[in-house]
Every structure is written in structure tokens, then in C-alpha cells.
Amino acid sequence: MVSLIANDNWIKLTLRYVVSYNKQRATKTALSINILEKTEGSNGKLKFASVTFQFVEAPEFKVNVKQV
């Protein structure tokens, strides 16, 4: 089963599969490698992208208040 969650920043795909307990890690690795290989072999039709912004310090601002 594949589920999809989308918002204005990204999409999240969740893959659920049934596998015996002693093959969980190997299966997850094999699926991940297969997904990456298919993505790389898509001739640019499918790409992964990520961006991270870090705000180190808020800019200085001044506020003038007039008392009545």
C-alpha cells in the first residue's frame, strides 16, 4: 500500500509492505535502493529536491509609539 500526503512544501510517500521479521531491514534496504535507481534512470523526469533555510538572527527593527 502506498499513501500520499501533500502540502505546499513537499509530498510524503509512505510505503507499507508485509515481510517476515528477519527480513525487515534487508527488504527496506532493497526497496530504497530500487527506488533510487529508478529515480536516477528516469532521464530527469523524476528528481529529488530539498532546501533548508536557517535564520540565525532576527533583523533589528525600531518601533515608534506616540502617546495621546
N, C-alpha and C positions, 0 to 999 in steps of 0.2 A: 504494500500500500504506500502511496506517495501522497503527502499532504503539502499544501502550499499556503504560506502566509505572506501577503504583500502589503507594504505601506509605501509612503512617499520616499523612503530612503533605500530600501532593499527588498529582496524576496528571500524567504527562508523555505527551503525544501526539506521535508523530513521523510526519510525512507525507513519503513518498518518491514522487517522480514523475519521469518521463522527459521531458526537454525539450532542445532544441538549445542548444549552448554560448552562443550570442549572445543567447539569450532567458532565461537563468537568473535574473538579477536582476528583470527585468520580471515574470516568471512568479511569483517568490516574493512580490513586492510585491502583485500582483493577487490571489493566493491569500490573503495575510494580510488585505488589505482586505475581501475577500469574507467571510472567517471573522468578522472584527469586525462587519461589517454584519449578518450572520445572527445573531450573538450579541445585538446591540442590538435586532434586530427580533423576538426570541423572547418578548417581553412578560414578561420576568423569569423565564422557565423555565430559562434558562442564564445564568450570571453568572461573571465572573472575580473572584477574590478573592486577596488576598495580605496577609500580615502579617510584620513583621520585628521581632524583639526584639534589643536591643543591651544587653549587660551591660557597663557601664563599669567597675565596680569590685566586687570581691567583698566581701560584708559581713564585718565584724570578728567573730571568734568566739574564745572562750577555751577552753582545754583544761586540765583539772586532772589531773595524774598523781600517783598515790600510789605511793611506793616501799615495797616489802615487805622 
